[in-house]
Amino acid sequence: MDLQGQIIQYLATGLTLGSIYAMVGLGFTIIYNATGIINLAQGEFVMFGGLIMVFFTTTLGLPLFLSFFITLALTTGIGMLYERLFIHHPSKTAPLMTLLIITVAVSIFFRGIAMFIWGKEPYSLPHFSSPEPIIIGGAAILPQVFWILGLSLLAVILMNIFFNRTITGKAMSACAVNRVAASLVGIDVSKMVLLSFALSATLGALAGASITPIALMEYDRGPMLALKGFCAAVLGGLGFGTGAVVAGFLLGLIESFTTGFISSAFKEATALIILILVLFIKPSGIFGSAEVGKIKKI
Amino acid sequence: MGKNNYLKLLVMAAIIAVVPLIVSGDYHLSILVFMGINCMVVVGLSLLMGYAGQISLGHAAFFGIGAYSTGILTTQFGLSIYAAFLCGILFSSLVAVIIGIPALRLQGHYLAIATLGIGEIIYIIFNEMVGLTGGPSGLSNIPAFHVGGYPFSHSIQYYYLVWGALLVILWFSLNLIHSRVGRALKAMHGSEVAAGAMGINLSAYKIQIFVLSAIYASIAGSIYAHFVSFIAPNNFAFMNSIMFLMMGVVGGLHNIWGAVMGASLMTFLPEYLRVFKEFDILIYGAILLAILLFMPEGFLEGIPMLYRKYFKRGEA
């Protein structure tokens, strides 16, 4: 493969990885904005997305697109149930630190459930369209990559429209700015929190269902994805959705190009070193203005 | 540090002395050793969280630096165990200072994010520097701990070593809390602005506590390495850092004794859940959730609170 082909290949891999990180990072941001909680069970939404999709397509034999929507709906349901059972009540009294640890306990619990249902082995899914790679400029790219990119871009655009053009979305943004003020003008904050978990779970499921055909999925994939997504969220200036998305794509590209041109051993280290440097040089994140980047305290 | 705490330390020493008379068998003793090791790390974390109001998402890395320092220096460079212990402490403090100084000057949870990053970087280093660390397959044949040429070959010896060291750490930490530093930290907890206005150098104290917690973790890691004689990077990954945090929260952050309770409970629990085979993660997660939901202030304060709530309702 010539250099141009290589670059296109790494670009495609990087964008694929990046779109997953972007989805998880955006999910972090949505919940963080509504509640101030860093939801460390975010990766488990992705895991559920992949594995539930496997259940409906492979085990039950339902058509791909039907099971895709069922998967999104079910995972969203899991997210809402999670909020009502484990976050809603304690969030009234417990300190944020305890809530953070509750999300960790939930992630362990979810992994337990997944291992109980699916066991420890990784699962695969049929590709959404042809599994034959398309040759572009000397690089072989799987059509699934376009699905992943397309779906995540669609999700980002929909989220943007939701937060900027709809009353509910604006109400959620208001909660992020000031919860007390939001409730004073008649916004049902508790409902917004529930909605934030629902949206995050949907995004996770979308990511999970679309990467499983090329990356497989197993019960304990969550923590690694949560870590990357969290990096994206922080790099983008915690609480700033668009920043998280762009940072997610950047992380993916950095990882892919480090793997390709330097060594796969340090692909993750590069991203993390960038994270730490950004924190020390510009604590509000790459894209955060001083105002957006004002980090709430844990 | 108050009569009350001296009494508690004495009671704890007595319990430590009595337990081996009741518990026997290598398996149970080794669980007790792990318990003590976890307690050491969590006591440091609880100082950091409860008194300096900061969280570390990378304490497993400091634990790992301790373990790998002694492991590498004793097996490959022929250093004596004590020198290796000291080197571990030096390395961890150095790393803690390097990330602590920039992160703790800022308000907010920058330390959490910086420790998360550095923790992962150190984890990657353990994995990738195969020549020194043995890479993912680990480092084996770490010599047993010894005192004056007399090697520790039984779990019971490590039991006394670990819990003895923990007593010293607790004594030191309790003294610290009841000293000038502790009072400054308490003032800071009340109001950072007010404490700063009183002339307390907030970031200096925060950095000191952070370094101290890293040192505790490093000591625990060194003892761990000599006890198990085999270490691999997986013991020092992100999830382990989270487990340490969880032990602190489960026990209760407002009190050092909570850290001891939490670490003990959380070490003990998974071992005895093994009988449930593949259900163990599920049950473990469920128990954790129950504790956190019903006792958000932690175990130590939660039990008496629940007791008051359900059994003494009439009197209230």
Interface residues (C-beta under 8 A of the other chain):
Chain A: L40 F86 H89 P90 T93 A94 P95 M97 T98 L100 I101 I102 V104 A105 V106 I108 F109 F110 R111 G112 I113 M115 F116 G119 P223 L227 F230 C231 V234 A265 F266 E268 A269 L272 I273 L275 I276 L279 F280 P283 I295 K296 K297 I298
Chain B: M49 I55 I99 P102 A103 L106 Q107 G108 H109 Y110 A112 I113 A114 L116 G117 I118 E120 I121 I124 I125 N127 E128 F238 M239 I242 L245 M246 V249 V250 L253 E278 F279 D280 I281 L282 I283 Y284 G285 A286 L288 L289 L292 L293 P296 E297
